[in-house]
Amino acid sequence: MGITVAIVPDGNRRWAKKQGKPVMEGHRVGINKLKDLAEWCKDLDVDNLIVWIFSTENASRNKEEVKGLFELFDKTLDRLDKEEIKGARIRFVGKRDIFPKRIIDKADRLEEKTRKEKRSLIILVGYGGRQEIVDAVNRLIKDAKDGKVSMVDEKIFSSYMYAPDMPDPDIVIRTGEKRLSGLLPWQSVYSELYFIDKLWPEFTKEDLVGAISDYRQRERRFGK
């Protein structure tokens, strides 16, 4: 049975420091793993892969690093366009307006090009969990003032998320740290958590196999 996996790929900068390399080399190695990761997930019966590659907090880093990250993301979009990830619908979820227009346009083209595929590669960009909830509340307030909403339940509130049709993660995997740091706080409330001490550039297919195998042995009760 296919599952939805969310990953917080942390540790690019620490890996670069350990290797005596520039920070951007760590980011380059980390983001280049994205295509491999998608292929691994295909082999492991993962229907939906969610990867958080750029947070709203990342945008506040020093200008040179942010500029470098934008350039890496730009090149990654070109690679994803040329080296197609077979069978995967690519989606970008978050606040796109923090990116240059050329990146937004490339992301739009990739989404359109792959929209008919069944499996999903969902890339969180310009994403912050609290910001998503704040934005949802503000849209709700506007619709309530316009008379479109009178009562709110979980289903209605969920419809105001950035990607209402995105499935909740079955498992959240994080490298390098033991916290979620705001990853999908609404959607991950019943997700299983798996932390690994390895830094993201060190993460392998065997590590992913181990995480999914661990998940499949757990009993999920959803608070019941």
C-alpha positions as CSV (number, residue, x, y, z in Angstrom):
1,M,0.0,0.0,0.0
2,G,1.4,3.4,-1.0
3,I,2.2,6.0,1.6
4,T,2.9,9.7,1.9
5,V,6.4,10.6,3.2
6,A,7.5,14.1,4.3
7,I,11.2,14.9,4.7
8,V,13.0,17.7,6.4
9,P,16.4,17.5,4.8
10,D,18.5,19.3,7.4
11,G,22.3,19.7,7.8
12,N,23.7,20.9,4.5
13,R,25.7,23.7,6.1
14,R,27.0,21.5,8.9
15,W,28.0,18.9,6.4
16,A,30.0,21.5,4.4
17,K,31.7,22.7,7.5
18,K,32.7,19.1,8.4
19,Q,34.1,18.6,5.0
20,G,36.0,21.9,4.9
21,K,33.9,23.1,2.0
22,P,32.0,26.3,1.2
23,V,28.4,26.5,2.5
24,M,27.0,26.5,-1.0
25,E,28.6,23.2,-1.7
26,G,26.6,21.7,1.0
27,H,23.4,23.1,-0.4
28,R,24.4,22.0,-3.9
29,V,25.0,18.4,-2.8
30,G,21.8,18.5,-0.7
31,I,19.5,19.7,-3.5
32,N,21.0,17.4,-6.1
33,K,19.8,14.5,-4.0
34,L,16.2,15.5,-4.8
35,K,15.9,13.5,-8.1
36,D,17.6,10.4,-6.5
37,L,15.2,10.7,-3.6
38,A,12.2,10.7,-5.9
39,E,13.4,7.6,-7.7
40,W,14.0,5.8,-4.4
41,C,10.5,6.6,-3.3
42,K,9.1,5.1,-6.6
43,D,11.0,1.9,-5.8
44,L,9.6,1.8,-2.2
45,D,5.9,2.3,-3.1
46,V,5.7,5.9,-1.9
47,D,2.7,7.6,-3.6
48,N,3.5,11.1,-2.3
49,L,6.8,12.6,-1.4
50,I,6.9,16.0,0.4
51,V,10.3,17.7,0.7
52,W,10.8,21.0,2.5
53,I,13.7,22.7,0.7
54,F,13.3,26.4,1.5
55,S,11.5,27.9,4.5
56,T,10.3,31.5,5.1
57,E,13.1,31.7,7.8
58,N,15.7,30.7,5.2
59,A,14.8,33.9,3.3
60,S,16.2,35.9,6.3
61,R,19.7,34.5,6.0
62,N,22.6,36.7,4.6
63,K,21.9,38.0,1.1
64,E,24.8,36.1,-0.5
65,E,23.5,32.8,0.8
66,V,19.9,33.5,-0.2
67,K,21.1,34.6,-3.7
68,G,23.1,31.3,-4.0
69,L,20.1,29.3,-2.9
70,F,17.9,31.0,-5.5
71,E,20.5,30.2,-8.2
72,L,20.7,26.5,-7.1
73,F,16.9,26.3,-7.1
74,D,16.8,27.9,-10.6
75,K,19.3,25.2,-11.9
76,T,17.4,22.4,-10.1
77,L,14.2,23.4,-11.9
78,D,16.1,23.2,-15.3
79,R,17.4,19.8,-14.3
80,L,14.0,18.5,-13.3
81,D,12.6,19.8,-16.6
82,K,15.3,18.0,-18.7
83,E,15.8,14.9,-16.6
84,E,12.2,14.0,-16.0
85,I,11.2,12.1,-12.8
86,K,9.1,9.4,-14.4
87,G,5.6,9.2,-13.2
88,A,5.7,12.0,-10.8
89,R,3.5,15.1,-10.7
90,I,5.7,17.9,-9.4
91,R,4.1,20.6,-7.2
92,F,5.4,23.6,-5.4
93,V,3.7,24.6,-2.2
94,G,4.4,27.8,-0.2
95,K,4.7,31.6,-0.8
96,R,6.1,31.8,-4.2
97,D,6.2,35.6,-4.2
98,I,9.5,35.6,-2.3
99,F,11.2,34.2,-5.4
100,P,12.3,35.9,-8.6
101,K,9.8,35.8,-11.4
102,R,12.0,33.5,-13.6
103,I,11.9,30.9,-10.9
104,I,8.1,31.2,-10.5
105,D,7.6,30.9,-14.2
106,K,9.8,27.7,-14.4
107,A,7.9,26.2,-11.4
108,D,4.6,26.9,-13.1
109,R,5.7,25.2,-16.3
110,L,6.9,22.1,-14.5
111,E,3.6,21.8,-12.7
112,E,1.7,22.1,-15.9
113,K,4.0,19.7,-17.7
114,T,3.6,16.9,-15.1
115,R,0.0,17.5,-13.9
116,K,-1.4,14.3,-15.3
117,E,1.0,12.0,-13.4
118,K,-0.3,9.9,-10.6
119,R,2.5,10.0,-8.0
120,S,3.4,13.3,-6.4
121,L,6.6,15.1,-5.6
122,I,5.6,18.1,-3.5
123,I,8.3,20.6,-2.9
124,L,7.7,23.1,0.0
125,V,9.3,26.4,-1.0
126,G,8.9,29.7,0.9
127,Y,7.0,27.6,3.4
128,G,6.4,28.2,7.1
129,G,3.9,26.2,9.1
130,R,2.7,29.1,11.3
131,Q,2.5,31.4,8.3
132,E,0.3,28.9,6.4
133,I,-2.1,28.8,9.3
134,V,-2.1,32.6,9.7
135,D,-2.8,32.9,5.9
136,A,-5.6,30.4,6.2
137,V,-7.2,32.3,9.0
138,N,-7.0,35.6,7.1
139,R,-8.6,34.1,4.1
140,L,-11.3,32.7,6.3
141,I,-12.0,36.1,7.9
142,K,-12.3,37.6,4.5
143,D,-14.8,35.0,3.3
144,A,-16.7,35.2,6.5
145,K,-17.1,39.0,6.1
146,D,-18.3,38.3,2.5
147,G,-20.9,35.9,3.8
148,K,-19.2,32.8,2.2
149,V,-18.5,31.1,5.6
150,S,-20.6,31.0,8.8
151,M,-19.3,28.0,10.6
152,V,-15.8,26.3,10.6
153,D,-14.9,22.7,11.2
154,E,-11.7,20.7,10.4
155,K,-12.8,20.0,6.9
156,I,-13.6,23.6,6.1
157,F,-10.4,24.9,7.7
158,S,-8.3,22.4,5.8
159,S,-9.7,23.7,2.6
160,Y,-7.9,27.0,3.3
161,M,-4.4,25.4,3.5
162,Y,-2.0,26.2,0.7
163,A,-2.6,22.8,-0.9
164,P,-6.0,21.4,0.4
165,D,-5.8,18.2,-1.7
166,M,-2.3,17.3,-0.4
167,P,-2.5,14.2,1.7
168,D,-1.4,14.3,5.3
169,P,2.1,12.7,5.8
170,D,2.0,9.1,7.1
171,I,5.6,9.6,8.3
172,V,7.9,12.6,8.7
173,I,11.6,12.0,8.4
174,R,14.1,14.5,9.6
175,T,17.9,14.4,9.4
176,G,20.3,16.1,11.7
177,E,17.9,17.3,14.4
178,K,15.0,16.0,16.5
179,R,12.3,18.6,15.9
180,L,9.8,19.5,13.2
181,S,10.6,23.3,13.1
182,G,7.1,24.1,11.8
183,L,6.7,21.4,9.1
184,L,3.0,21.1,8.2
185,P,1.7,21.6,11.8
186,W,-1.9,21.2,10.7
187,Q,-1.3,18.2,8.5
188,S,1.3,16.3,10.5
189,V,-0.7,16.1,13.8
190,Y,-1.0,12.3,13.5
191,S,2.1,11.6,11.5
192,E,4.7,9.1,12.7
193,L,8.1,10.7,13.4
194,Y,11.5,9.3,12.4
195,F,14.7,11.2,13.3
196,I,18.1,10.2,12.0
197,D,21.4,11.7,13.2
198,K,23.0,11.8,9.7
199,L,23.2,15.1,8.0
200,W,21.1,15.4,4.8
201,P,24.0,15.0,2.2
202,E,24.9,11.7,4.0
203,F,21.4,10.3,3.7
204,T,21.1,7.1,1.5
205,K,18.5,4.9,0.0
206,E,19.2,2.4,2.8
207,D,18.4,5.1,5.4
208,L,15.0,5.7,3.6
209,V,14.4,1.9,3.5
210,G,15.1,1.8,7.3
211,A,12.7,4.7,8.0
212,I,9.9,3.2,6.0
213,S,10.4,-0.3,7.4
214,D,10.2,1.2,10.9
215,Y,7.0,3.0,10.0
216,R,5.4,-0.1,8.6
217,Q,6.0,-1.9,12.0
218,R,4.2,0.7,14.0
219,E,0.6,0.6,15.1
220,R,-1.2,3.9,14.2
221,R,-4.0,4.8,16.5
222,F,-4.7,8.4,15.5
223,G,-5.4,9.4,19.1
224,K,-8.0,6.7,19.7
